[in-house]
Amino acid sequence: MDAAAAARAIKRGEIVGVPTDTVYALAVDLYDEAALERLYALKGRKERKPITILVASLEQGLSLGAMTDRALELAERHWPGAVTMVVPRLDTAPEWLGDTRKRTVALRCPDHAVALELLELTGPLAVTSAGGVDDKDTTTAEEAEAVFHADVLTYLAGEAGGGQPSTLVDLTQPSEVVLRAGPVRL
């Protein structure tokens, strides 16, 4: 499967498997609320638990989240890369994204050619790891397919980079808070 076919699947509202620089992920169109609900159901994820948004560039990120000087500094230093930043959600982002109570979104630009190619074609995507019930993250399309079988019709070939989720940092507090340690030390 190539990125153009995967982009068409995304636009049809399908869930697509995609490799990133951290773990293999499942992605949907963030503007398609029904697709996002199917993704939550597939993963058995608590309804409305915040989900990461992958972007192809800082410019895509700026269309969804308000970037402080610190966020811009981190993006310049670590994007593309394994840093996910929680920032205030802009009104241009769908209201169902991120933490709806706090009005925040988690943004990341992956350092993986396949993921970036897809993001260039689709725009930002809502993603979650392609881990199974035991929460063991997958790193390849084959591993993800073994977990989700025909529930996901499209898997992009490629291997995830490190097999460890990204560093997750909340930049909405007076001082930044690392919510999940990952491969990048801040």
Contact map, one row per residue, 1 for C-alpha under 8 A:
111011000000000000000000000000000000000000000000000000000000000000000000000000000000000000000000000000000000000000000000000000000000000000000000000000000111100000000000000000000000000000
111111000000000000000000000000000000000000000000000000000000000000000000000000000000000000000000000000000000000000000000000000000000000000000000000000000001000000000000000000000000000000
111111100000000000000000000000000000000000000000000000000000000000000000000000000000000000000000000000000000000001001100100000000000000000000000000000000001000000000000000000000000000000
011111110000000000000000000000000000000000000000000000000000000000000000000000000000000000000000000000000000000000000100100000000000000000000000000000000000000000000000000000000000000000
111111111000000000000000000000000000000000000000000000000000000000000000000000000000000000000000000000000000000000000000000000000000000000000000000000000000000000000000000000000000000000
111111111100000100000000000000000000000000000000000000000000000000000000000000000000000000000000000000000000000000000100000000000000000000000000000000000111000000000000000000000000000000
001111111110000000000000000000000000000000000000000000000000000000000000000000000000000000000000000000000000000000000100110000000000000000000000000000000000000000000000000000000000000000
000111111111000000000000000000000000000000000000000000000000000000000000000000000000000000000000000000000000000000000000000000000000000000000000000000000000000000000000000000000000000000
000011111111111100000000000000000000000000000000000000000000000000000000000000000000000000000000000000000000000000000000000000000000000000000000000000000100000000000000000000000000000000
000001111111111100000000001110000000000000000000000000000000000000000000000000000000000000000000000000000000000000000000010000000000000000000000000000000000000000000000000000000000000000
000000111111110000000000000010000000000000000000000000000000000000000000000000000000000000000000000000000000000000000000010000000000000000000000000000000000000000000000000000000000000000
000000011111110000000000000000000000000000000000000000000000000000000000000000000000000000000000000000000000000000000000000000000000000000000000000000000000000000000000000000000000000000
000000001111111000000000000110010110000000000000000000000000000000000000000000000000000000000000000000000000000000000000000000000000000000000000000000000000000000000000000000000000000000
000000001111111100000000000100000010000000000000000000000000000000000000000000000000000000000000000000000000000000000000000000000000000000000000000000011000000000000000000000000000000000
000000001100111110000000011100000010011000000000000000000000000000000000000000000000000000000000000000000000000000000000000000000000000000000000000000011100000000000000000000000000000000
000001001100011111000000011100000000000000000000000000000000000000000000000000000000000000000000000000000000000000000000000000000000000000000000000000011111000000000000000000000000000000
000000000000001111100001111000000000000000000000000000000000000000000000000000000000000000000000000000000000000000000000000000000100000000001001000000010111000000000000000000000000000000
000000000000000111110001111000000000000000000000000000000000000000000000000000000000000000000000000000000000000001100000000000000000000000001000000000000011110000000000000000000000000000
000000000000000011111011100000000000000000000000000000000000000000000000000000000000000000000000000000000000000101100000000000000000000000111000000000000001111100000000000000000000000000
000000000000000001111111100000000000000000000000000000000000000000000000000000000000000000000000000000000000011101100000000000000000000000000000000000000000001110000000000000000000000000
000000000000000000111110000000000000000000000000000000000000000000000000000000001100000000000000000000000000011100000000000000000000000000000000000000000000000111000000000000000000000000
000000000000000000011111000000000000000000000000000000000000000000000000000000000100000000000000000000000000010000000000000000000000000000000000000000000000000111111100000000000000000000
000000000000000000111111100000000000000000000000000000000000000000000000000000000000000000000000000000000000000000000000000000001100000011100000000000000000000111111000000000000000000000
000000000000000011110111110000000000000000000000000000000000000000000000000000000000000000000000000000000000000000000000000000001100000011111001000000000000001100100000000000000000000000
000000000000000011110011111000000000000000000000000000000000000000000000000000000000000000000000000000000000000000000000000000111100000001000000000000000000000000000000000000000000000000
000000000000001111000001111100000000001000000000000000000000000000000000000000000000000000000000000000000000000000000000000000111100000000000000000000000000000000000000000000000000000000
000000000100001111000000111110000000001000000000000000000000000000000000000000000000000000000000000000000000000000000000000011110000000000000000000000000000000000000000000000000000000000
000000000100111100000000011111010011001000000000000000000000000000000000000000000000000000000000000000000000000000000000000011100000000000000000000000000000000000000000000000000000000000
000000000110100000000000001111110011000000000000000000000000000000000000000000000000000000000000000000000000000000000000010111000000000000000000000000000000000000000000000000000000000000
000000000000000000000000000111111001000000000000000010000000000000000000000000000000000000000100100000000000000000000000000111000000000000000000000000000000000000000000000000000000000000
000000000000000000000000000011111000000000000000000000000000000000000000000000000000000000000100000000000000000000000000000000000000000000000000000000000000000000000000000000000000000000
000000000000100000000000000111111111000000000000000000000000000000000000000000000000000000000000000000000000000000000000000000000000000000000000000000000000000000000000000000000000000000
000000000000000000000000000001111111100000000000000000000000000000000000000000000000000000000001000000000000000000000000000000000000000000000000000000000000000000000000000000000000000000
000000000000100000000000000000011111110000000000000000000000000000000000000000000000000000000000000000000000000000000000000000000000000000000000000000000000000000000000000000000000000000
000000000000111000000000000110011111111000000000000000000000000000000000000000000000000000000000000000000000000000000000000000000000000000000000000000000000000000000000000000000000000000
000000000000000000000000000111011111111100000000000000000000000000000000000000000000000000000000000000000000000000000000000001000000000000000000000000000000000000000000000000000000000000
000000000000000000000000000000001111111110000010000000000000000000000000000000000000000000000000000000000000000000000000000000000000000000000000000000000000000000000000000000000000000000
000000000000001000000000000000000111111111000000000000000000000000000000000000000000000000000000000000000000000000000000000000000000000000000000000000000000000000000000000000000000000000
000000000000001000000000011100000011111111100000000000000000000000000000000000000000000000000000000000000000000000000000000000000000000000000000000000000000000000000000000000000000000000
000000000000000000000000000000000001111111111110000000000000000000000000000000000000000000000000000000000000000000000000000000000000000000000000000000000000000000000000000000000000000000
000000000000000000000000000000000000111111111000000000000000000000000000000000000000000000000000000000000000000000000000000000000000000000000000000000000000000000000000000000000000000000
000000000000000000000000000000000000011111111000000000000000000000000000000000000000000000000000000000000000000000000000000000000000000000000000000000100000000000000000000000000000000000
000000000000000000000000000000000000001111111000000000000000000000000000000000000000000000000000000000000000000000000000000000000001100000000000000000000000000000000000000000000000000000
000000000000000000000000000000000000000111111100000000000000000000000000000000000000000000000000000000000000000000000000000000000000000000000000000000000000000000000000000000000000000000
000000000000000000000000000000000000000111111110100000000000000000000000000000000000000000000000000000000000000000000000000000000000000000000000000000000000000000000000000000000000000000
000000000000000000000000000000000000000100011111100000000000000000000000000000000000000000000000000000000000000000000000000000000000000000000000000000000000000000000000000000000000000000
000000000000000000000000000000000000100100001111100000000000000000000000000000000000000000000000000000000000000000000000000000000000000000000000000000000000000000000000000000000000000000
000000000000000000000000000000000000000000000111110000000000000000000000000000000000000000000001111100000000000000000000000000000000000000000000000000000000000000000000000000000000000000
000000000000000000000000000000000000000000001111111000000000000000000000000000000000000000000000011000000000000000000000000000000000000000000000000000000000000000000000000000000000000000
000000000000000000000000000000000000000000000001111100000000000000000000000000000000000000000000111000001100000000000000000000000000000000000000000000000000000000000000000000000000000000
000000000000000000000000000000000000000000000000111110000000000000000000000000000000000000000000110000001100000000000000000001110000000000000000000000000000000000000000000000000000000000
000000000000000000000000000000000000000000000000011111000000000000000000000000000001000000000000010000001111000000000000000001110000000000000000000000000000000000000000000000000000000000
000000000000000000000000000001000000000000000000001111100000000000000000000000000000000000000000000000001111000000000000000111100000000000000000000000000000000000000000000000000000000000
000000000000000000000000000000000000000000000000000111110000000000000000000000000000000000000000000000000011110000000010000111100000000000000000000000000000000000000000000000000000000000
000000000000000000000000000000000000000000000000000011111101100000000000000000000000000000000000000000000011110000010010001110000000000000000000000000000000000000000000000000000000000000
000000000000000000000000000000000000000000000000000001111101000000000000000000000000000000000000000000000000110000010011001100000000000000000000000000000000000000000000000000000000000000
000000000000000000000000000000000000000000000000000000111111100000000000000000110000000000000000000000000000100000000000000000000000000000000000000000000000000000000000000000000000000000
000000000000000000000000000000000000000000000000000000111111110000000000001000100000000000000000000000000000100000000000000000000000000000000000000000000000000000000000000000000000000000
000000000000000000000000000000000000000000000000000000001111111000000000000000000000000000000000000000000000000000000000000000000000000000000000000000000000000000000000000000000000000000
000000000000000000000000000000000000000000000000000000111111111100000000000000000000000000000000000000000000000000000000001100000000000000000000000000000000000000000000000000000000000000
000000000000000000000000000000000000000000000000000000101111111110000000000000000000000000000000000000000011000000000000000100000000000000000000000000000000000000000000000000000000000000
000000000000000000000000000000000000000000000000000000000111111111100000000000000000000000000000000000000000000000000000000000000000000000000000000000000000000000000000000000000000000000
000000000000000000000000000000000000000000000000000000000011111110000000000000000000000001011000000000000000000000000000000000000000000000000000000000000000000000000000000000000000000000
000000000000000000000000000000000000000000000000000000000001111111000000000000000000000011111000000000001000000000000000000000000000000000000000000000000000000000000000000000000000000000
000000000000000000000000000000000000000000000000000000000000111111100000000000000000001111001000000000011010000000000000000000000000000000000000000000000000000000000000000000000000000000
000000000000000000000000000000000000000000000000000000000000010111110000000000000000001111000000000000000000000000000000000000000000000000000000000000000000000000000000000000000000000000
000000000000000000000000000000000000000000000000000000000000010011111111000000000000001100000000000000000000000000000000000000000000000000000000000000000000000000000000000000000000000000
000000000000000000000000000000000000000000000000000000000000000001111111000000000000000000000000000000000000000000000000000000000000000000000000000000000000000000000000001000000000000000
000000000000000000000000000000000000000000000000000000000000000000111111100000000000000000000000000000000000000000000000000000000000000000000000000000000000000000000000000000000000000000
000000000000000000000000000000000000000000000000000000000000000000111111110000000000000000000000000000000000000000000000000000000000000000000000000000000000000000000000001000000000000000
000000000000000000000000000000000000000000000000000000000000000000111111111000000000101000000000000000000000000000000000000000000000000000000000000000000000000000000000001000000000000000
000000000000000000000000000000000000000000000000000000000000000000111111111100000000000000000000000000000000000000000000000000000000000000000000000000000000000000000000000000000000000000
000000000000000000000000000000000000000000000000000000000000000000001111111110000000000000000000000000000000000000000000000000000000000000000000000000000000000000000000000000000000000000
000000000000000000000000000000000000000000000000000000000000000000000111111111100000000000000000000000000000000000000000000000000000000000000000000000000000000000000000000000000000000000
000000000000000000000000000000000000000000000000000000000100000000000011111111110000000000000000000000000000000000000000000000000000000000000000000000000000000000000000000000000000000000
000000000000000000000000000000000000000000000000000000000000000000000001111111100000000000000000000000000000000000000000000000000000000000000000000000000000000000000000000000000000000000
000000000000000000000000000000000000000000000000000000000000000000000000111111100000000000000000000000000000000000000000000000000000000000000000000000000000000000000000000000000000000000
000000000000000000000000000000000000000000000000000000000000000000000000011111111110000000000000000000000000000000000000000000000000000000000000000000000000000000000000000000000000000000
000000000000000000000000000000000000000000000000000000001100000000000000011111111110000000000000000000000001111000000000000000000000000000000000000000000000000000000000000000000000000000
000000000000000000000000000000000000000000000000000000001000000000000000001001111100000000000000000000000001111000000000000000000000000000000000000000000000000000000000000000000000000000
000000000000000000001000000000000000000000000000000000000000000000000000000001111110000000000000000000000001111000000000000000000000000000000000000000000000000000000000000000000000000000
000000000000000000001100000000000000000000000000000000000000000000000000000001111111000000000000000000000001111000000000000000000000000000000000000000000000000000001110000000000000011100
000000000000000000000000000000000000000000000000000000000000000000000000000001101111100000000000000000000001100000000000000000000000000000000000000000000000000000000111100000000000000100
000000000000000000000000000000000000000000000000000100000000000000000000000000000111110000000000000000000111100000000000000000000000000000000000000000000000000000000111100000000000000000
000000000000000000000000000000000000000000000000000000000000000000000010000000000011111000000000000000001111000000000000000000000000000000000000000000000000000000000001111000000000000000
000000000000000000000000000000000000000000000000000000000000000000000000000000000001111100000000000000011110000000000000000000000000000000000000000000000000000000000001111100000000000000
000000000000000000000000000000000000000000000000000000000000000011100010000000000000111110000000000000011110000000000000000000000000000000000000000000000000000000000000011100000000000000
000000000000000000000000000000000000000000000000000000000000000011100000000000000000011111000000000000111000000000000000000000000000000000000000000000000000000000000000000100000000000000
000000000000000000000000000000000000000000000000000000000000000111000000000000000000001111101000010000111000000000000000000000000000000000000000000000000000000000000000000000000000000000
000000000000000000000000000000000000000000000000000000000000001111000000000000000000000111111000000000000000000000000000000000000000000000000000000000000000000000000000000000000000000000
000000000000000000000000000000000000000000000000000000000000000100000000000000000000000011111110000000000000000000000000000000000000000000000000000000000000000000000000000000000000000000
000000000000000000000000000000000000000000000000000000000000001100000000000000000000000001111100000000000000000000000000000000000000000000000000000000000000000000000000000000000000000000
000000000000000000000000000000000000000000000000000000000000001110000000000000000000000011111110100000000000000000000000000000000000000000000000000000000000000000000000000000000000000000
000000000000000000000000000001100000000000000000000000000000000000000000000000000000000000111111100000000000000000000000000000000000000000000000000000000000000000000000000000000000000000
000000000000000000000000000000000000000000000000000000000000000000000000000000000000000000101111100100000000000000000000000000000000000000000000000000000000000000000000000000000000000000
000000000000000000000000000000001000000000000001000000000000000000000000000000000000000000000111110100000000000000000000000000000000000000000000000000000000000000000000000000000000000000
000000000000000000000000000001000000000000000001011000000000000000000000000000000000000000001111111100001000000000000000000000000000000000000000000000000000000000000000000000000000000000
000000000000000000000000000000000000000000000001111100000000000000000000000000000000000010000001111100111100000000000000000000000000000000000000000000000000000000000000000000000000000000
000000000000000000000000000000000000000000000001110000000000000000000000000000000000000000000000111111111000000000000000000000000000000000000000000000000000000000000000000000000000000000
000000000000000000000000000000000000000000000001000000000000000000000000000000000000000000000011111111110000000000000000000000000000000000000000000000000000000000000000000000000000000000
000000000000000000000000000000000000000000000000000000000000000000000000000000000000000000000000001111100000000000000000000000000000000000000000000000000000000000000000000000000000000000
000000000000000000000000000000000000000000000000000000000000000000000000000000000000000000000000001111110000000000000000000000000000000000000000000000000000000000000000000000000000000000
000000000000000000000000000000000000000000000000000000000000000000000000000000000000000110000000011111111000000000000000000000000000000000000000000000000000000000000000000000000000000000
000000000000000000000000000000000000000000000000000000000000000010000000000000000000011110000000011101111100000000000000000000000000000000000000000000000000000000000000000000000000000000
000000000000000000000000000000000000000000000000011110000000000110000000000000000000111110000000111000111110000000000000000000000000000000000000000000000000000000000000000000000000000000
000000000000000000000000000000000000000000000000011110000000000000000000000000000001111000000000010000011111000000000000000000000000000000000000000000000000000000000000000000000000000000
000000000000000000000000000000000000000000000000000111100000100010000000000000000001111000000000000000001111100000000000000000000000000000000000000000000000000000000000000000000000000000
000000000000000000000000000000000000000000000000000111100000100000000000000000111111100000000000000000000111110000000000000000000000000000000000000000000000000000000000000000000000000000
000000000000000000000000000000000000000000000000000001111100000000000000000000111111000000000000000000000011111000000000000000000000000000000000000000000000000000000000000000000000000000
000000000000000000011100000000000000000000000000000001110000000000000000000000111100000000000000000000000001111100110000000000000000000000000000000000000000000000000000000000000000000000
000000000000000000011000000000000000000000000000000000000000000000000000000000111100000000000000000000000000111110110000000000000000000000000000000000000000000000000000000000000000000000
000000000000000000111000000000000000000000000000000000000000000000000000000000000000000000000000000000000000011111110000000000000000000000000000000000000000000110000000000000000000000000
000000000000000000000000000000000000000000000000000000000000000000000000000000000000000000000000000000000000001111111000000000000000000000000000000000000000000000000000000000000000000000
001000000000000001110000000000000000000000000000000000000000000000000000000000000000000000000000000000000000000111111100000000000000000000000000000000000001010000000000000000000000000000
000000000000000001110000000000000000000000000000000000000000000000000000000000000000000000000000000000000000011111111110000000000000000000000000000000000000000000000000000000000000000000
000000000000000000000000000000000000000000000000000000110000000000000000000000000000000000000000000000000000011111111111000000000000000000000000000000000000000000000000000000000000000000
001000000000000000000000000000000000000000000000000000000000000000000000000000000000000000000000000000000000000011111111100000000000000000000000000000000000000000000000000000000000000000
001101100000000000000000000000000000000000000000000000000000000000000000000000000000000000000000000000000000000001111111111000000000000000000000000000000000000000000000000000000000000000
000000000000000000000000000000000000000000000000000001110000000000000000000000000000000000000000000000000000000000111111111110000000000000000000000000000000000000000000000000000000000000
000000000000000000000000000000000000000000000000000000010000000000000000000000000000000000000000000000000000000000011111111000000000000000000000000000000000000000000000000000000000000000
001100100000000000000000000000000000000000000000000000000000000000000000000000000000000000000000000000000000000000001111111000000000000000000000000000000000000000000000000000000000000000
000000100110000000000000000010000000000000000000000000000000000000000000000000000000000000000000000000000000000000000111111110000000000000000000000000000000000000000000000000000000000000
000000000000000000000000000000000000000000000000000000110001000000000000000000000000000000000000000000000000000000000111111110000000000000000000000000000000000000000000000000000000000000
000000000000000000000000000011000000000000000000000011110001100000000000000000000000000000000000000000000000000000000010011111000000000000000000000000000000000000000000000000000000000000
000000000000000000000000001111000000000000000000000011100000000000000000000000000000000000000000000000000000000000000010011111100000000000000000000000000000000000000000000000000000000000
000000000000000000000000001111000001000000000000001111000000000000000000000000000000000000000000000000000000000000000000000111110000000000000000000000000000000000000000000000000000000000
000000000000000000000000111100000000000000000000001111000000000000000000000000000000000000000000000000000000000000000000000011111000000000000000000000000000000000000000000000000000000000
000000000000000000000000111000000000000000000000001100000000000000000000000000000000000000000000000000000000000000000000000001111100000000000000000000000000000000000000000000000000000000
000000000000000000000011110000000000000000000000000000000000000000000000000000000000000000000000000000000000000000000000000000111110000011000000000000000000000000000000000000000000000000
000000000000000010000011110000000000000000000000000000000000000000000000000000000000000000000000000000000000000000000000000000011111000011000001000000000000000000000000000000000000000000
000000000000000000000000000000000000000000000000000000000000000000000000000000000000000000000000000000000000000000000000000000001111111111000001001000000000000000000000000000000000000000
000000000000000000000000000000000000000000100000000000000000000000000000000000000000000000000000000000000000000000000000000000000111111110000000001100000000000000000000000000000000000000
000000000000000000000000000000000000000000100000000000000000000000000000000000000000000000000000000000000000000000000000000000000011111100000000000000000000000000000000000000000000000000
000000000000000000000000000000000000000000000000000000000000000000000000000000000000000000000000000000000000000000000000000000000011111100000000000000000000000000000000000000000000000000
000000000000000000000000000000000000000000000000000000000000000000000000000000000000000000000000000000000000000000000000000000000011111110000000000000000000000000000000000000000000000000
000000000000000000000000000000000000000000000000000000000000000000000000000000000000000000000000000000000000000000000000000000000011111111000000000000000000000000000000000000000000000000
000000000000000000000011000000000000000000000000000000000000000000000000000000000000000000000000000000000000000000000000000000001111001111100000000000000000000000110000000000000000000000
000000000000000000000011100000000000000000000000000000000000000000000000000000000000000000000000000000000000000000000000000000001110000111110011000000000000000000100000000000000000000000
000000000000000000100011000000000000000000000000000000000000000000000000000000000000000000000000000000000000000000000000000000000000000011111011000000000000001110100000000000000000000000
000000000000000000100001000000000000000000000000000000000000000000000000000000000000000000000000000000000000000000000000000000000000000001111111000000000000111100000000000000000000000000
000000000000000011100001000000000000000000000000000000000000000000000000000000000000000000000000000000000000000000000000000000000000000000111111100000000011111000000000000000000000000000
000000000000000000000000000000000000000000000000000000000000000000000000000000000000000000000000000000000000000000000000000000000000000000011111110000000000000000000000000000000000000000
000000000000000000000000000000000000000000000000000000000000000000000000000000000000000000000000000000000000000000000000000000000000000001111111111000000000000000000000000000000000000000
000000000000000010000001000000000000000000000000000000000000000000000000000000000000000000000000000000000000000000000000000000000110000001111111111110000000000000000000000000000000000000
000000000000000000000000000000000000000000000000000000000000000000000000000000000000000000000000000000000000000000000000000000000000000000001111111111010010000000000000000000000000000000
000000000000000000000000000000000000000000000000000000000000000000000000000000000000000000000000000000000000000000000000000000000000000000000111111110000000000000000000000000000000000000
000000000000000000000000000000000000000000000000000000000000000000000000000000000000000000000000000000000000000000000000000000000011000000000011111110000000000000000000000000000000000000
000000000000000000000000000000000000000000000000000000000000000000000000000000000000000000000000000000000000000000000000000000000001000000000001111111110000000000000000000000000000000000
000000000000000000000000000000000000000000000000000000000000000000000000000000000000000000000000000000000000000000000000000000000000000000000001111111111000000000000000000000000000000000
000000000000000000000000000000000000000000000000000000000000000000000000000000000000000000000000000000000000000000000000000000000000000000000000100111111000000000000000000000000000000000
000000000000000000000000000000000000000001000000000000000000000000000000000000000000000000000000000000000000000000000000000000000000000000000000000111111000000000000000000000000000000000
000000000000011110000000000000000000000000000000000000000000000000000000000000000000000000000000000000000000000000000000000000000000000000000000100111111110000000000000000000000000000000
000000000000011100000000000000000000000000000000000000000000000000000000000000000000000000000000000000000000000000000000000000000000000000000000000011111110000000000000000000000000000000
100001001000001110000000000000000000000000000000000000000000000000000000000000000000000000000000000000000000000000000000000000000000000000000000000000011111000000000000000000000000000000
100001000000000111000000000000000000000000000000000000000000000000000000000000000000000000000000000000000000000000000000000000000000000000001000100000011111100000000000000000000000000000
111001000000000111100000000000000000000000000000000000000000000000000000000000000000000000000000000000000000000001000000000000000000000000001000000000000111110000000000000000000000000000
100000000000000001100000000000000000000000000000000000000000000000000000000000000000000000000000000000000000000000000000000000000000000000011000000000000011111000000000000000000000000000
000000000000000001100000000000000000000000000000000000000000000000000000000000000000000000000000000000000000000001000000000000000000000000011000000000000001111100000000000000000000000000
000000000000000000110001000000000000000000000000000000000000000000000000000000000000000000000000000000000000000000000000000000000000000000111000000000000000111110000000000000000000000000
000000000000000000111111000000000000000000000000000000000000000000000000000000000000000000000000000000000000000100000000000000000000000000110000000000000000011111100000000000000000000000
000000000000000000011110000000000000000000000000000000000000000000000000000000000000000000000000000000000000000100000000000000000000000000100000000000000000001111100000000000000000000000
000000000000000000001110000000000000000000000000000000000000000000000000000000000000000000000000000000000000000000000000000000000000000000000000000000000000000111110000000000000000000000
000000000000000000000111000000000000000000000000000000000000000000000000000000000000000000000000000000000000000000000000000000000000000011100000000000000000000111111000000000000000000000
000000000000000000000110000000000000000000000000000000000000000000000000000000000000000000000000000000000000000000000000000000000000000010000000000000000000000001111100000000000000011000
000000000000000000000110000000000000000000000000000000000000000000000000000000000100000000000000000000000000000000000000000000000000000000000000000000000000000000111110000000000000011000
000000000000000000000100000000000000000000000000000000000000000000000000000000000111000000000000000000000000000000000000000000000000000000000000000000000000000000011111000000000001111100
000000000000000000000000000000000000000000000000000000000000000000000000000000000111000000000000000000000000000000000000000000000000000000000000000000000000000000001111100000000111111110
000000000000000000000000000000000000000000000000000000000000000000000000000000000011110000000000000000000000000000000000000000000000000000000000000000000000000000000111110000000111110000
000000000000000000000000000000000000000000000000000000000000000000000000000000000011110000000000000000000000000000000000000000000000000000000000000000000000000000000011111000011111000000
000000000000000000000000000000000000000000000000000000000000000000000000000000000000111000000000000000000000000000000000000000000000000000000000000000000000000000000001111110011110000000
000000000000000000000000000000000000000000000000000000000000000000010110000000000000111000000000000000000000000000000000000000000000000000000000000000000000000000000000111111111000000000
000000000000000000000000000000000000000000000000000000000000000000000000000000000000011100000000000000000000000000000000000000000000000000000000000000000000000000000000011111110000000000
000000000000000000000000000000000000000000000000000000000000000000000000000000000000000000000000000000000000000000000000000000000000000000000000000000000000000000000000011111111000000000
000000000000000000000000000000000000000000000000000000000000000000000000000000000000000000000000000000000000000000000000000000000000000000000000000000000000000000000000001111110000000000
000000000000000000000000000000000000000000000000000000000000000000000000000000000000000000000000000000000000000000000000000000000000000000000000000000000000000000000000001111111000000000
000000000000000000000000000000000000000000000000000000000000000000000000000000000000000000000000000000000000000000000000000000000000000000000000000000000000000000000000111111111100000000
000000000000000000000000000000000000000000000000000000000000000000000000000000000000000000000000000000000000000000000000000000000000000000000000000000000000000000000000111010111110000000
000000000000000000000000000000000000000000000000000000000000000000000000000000000000000000000000000000000000000000000000000000000000000000000000000000000000000000000011110000011111100000
000000000000000000000000000000000000000000000000000000000000000000000000000000000000000000000000000000000000000000000000000000000000000000000000000000000000000000000011110000001111100000
000000000000000000000000000000000000000000000000000000000000000000000000000000000000000000000000000000000000000000000000000000000000000000000000000000000000000000000111100000000111110000
000000000000000000000000000000000000000000000000000000000000000000000000000000000000000000000000000000000000000000000000000000000000000000000000000000000000000000000111000000000111111110
000000000000000000000000000000000000000000000000000000000000000000000000000000000100000000000000000000000000000000000000000000000000000000000000000000000000000000011111000000000001111110
000000000000000000000000000000000000000000000000000000000000000000000000000000000100000000000000000000000000000000000000000000000000000000000000000000000000000000011110000000000000111110
000000000000000000000000000000000000000000000000000000000000000000000000000000000110000000000000000000000000000000000000000000000000000000000000000000000000000000000110000000000000111111
000000000000000000000000000000000000000000000000000000000000000000000000000000000000000000000000000000000000000000000000000000000000000000000000000000000000000000000010000000000000111111
000000000000000000000000000000000000000000000000000000000000000000000000000000000000000000000000000000000000000000000000000000000000000000000000000000000000000000000000000000000000000111
